[in-house]
């Protein structure tokens, strides 16, 4: 289906974008005050989802230049949230989440999950909750097209 084949009006598409952006903003506001930066969280989410990987691969998934990751990786290493280790060919360094990193990631995400679960229970009936879950599945299909992995789950 091409862009001209969309069954939605421009106004409906705009409404979806507005809803996604506002929900994203509300979810970010629920992050614990002592959490890592959103950029760091995004890297940690990618490592959590995909497992250990070279910095070059992490940069590709994040759509960043490898040099752009240097400071962020150093900060996460200093906090002992990620670790570098030898790769399979011993020439490549592989980044992975430490136990402390996994705990920090889950701490951040769980606060947002709790907020969303509570707000859905408070504001949405069961049909709307199911519809929202279905819409999320459809939105995730859109992200499989190569967009940046983010930690705003």
Buried (B, 14 or more C-beta within 10 A) or exposed (E): EEEEEEEEEEEEEEEEEEEEEEBEEEBEEBBEEEBBEEBBBBBBBBBBEEEBBBBEBBBEBBEBEBEEBEEBBEBBBEBEBBBBEEBEEEEBBBBBBBEEBBEBBEBBBEBBBEBBEEBBEEEEEEEEBEEBEEEEEEEEEEEEEEEEBBBBB
